[in-house]
């Protein structure tokens, strides 16, 4: 009876680590939502912003996972720091599993030179996961003689596996100016326990990620065939998570208020094939992003195409919608300059 429950939980717990990285920041447009990888991004240019994102992660033809994400940042320019928060919620309907993560972030601004800034940050969060046991079948619900499945269970383990909660700690920093960005982020420093049975802990490993970005002016001579303010922003995010490595790449062209970009995600994940441990580099997916900036609003739509390889890394297809509102008082008058990397709001 209890063995059946343990097997079910093992499937759930092992099923999700294949894309635990995704639970943290499986977002197509990582360049726009860099705070998912590096919380110090909340302090970049000390902007006051709020945003929402929804994406649907297609696991297979019958199963999809919904992701809802909301964030906000508030700058205290006189005190040289910014506060950020975000709430991320995943829901897998078939097994009634909901995972939520909430974080509070503090980012301090240090000016290194006239145009270069250093942004160290710390984050404190809570990870909460819940399973609807009504969607699970326990041993005492089965009747092998009749094939009947009872609607309720008397197993004493059932109420013990419905919830899992733990704190999460992280640290990060970013160095940037108007042209480049470099960052380092450490997450899960306290190795939070995400097990539903605390007697058998399942700890998240420390996640180390390195980010880099560079922005080019692709119309420096103001040629007429391009908008006056046209830029190319390139981005890379390398993540070491346990024994696996993930790489996210992005290239976004900003033509005035319009943007079009491309994303690529690759990984090297250890897996078991025919009883033998194996690892290999795999291109997970490629994606297309479209954006429109209207005064203080920034709208985005994204989709990626999965590259599925059975027995190797999990690579879902993702559809994503996002809206960001910037309520910094001077941002409405940016005169069509929609660069990703700016420092004008520091002064």
Secondary structure, 3 states (H helix, E strand, C coil): CHHHHHHHHHHHHHHHHCCHHHHHHCCCCCCCCHHHCCHHHHHHHHCCEEEEEEEEEECCCCCEEEEEEEEEEEEEHHHCEEEEEEEEEEEEHHHCEEEEEEEEEEEEEEECCCCCEEEEEEEEEEEEEEECHHHCCCHHHECCCCCCECCCCCCCCHHHHCEEEEEEEEEEEEEECCCEEEEEEEECCCCCECCCCCCCCCECCCEEEEEEEEEEECCCCCCCCCCCCEEEEEEEEEEEECCEEEEEEEEEEEECCEEEEEEEEEEEEEEEECCEEEEEEEEEEEEEEEEEEECCEEEEEEEEEECCCCCCCCCCEEEEEEEEEECCCCHHHCCCCCCCCCCHHHC
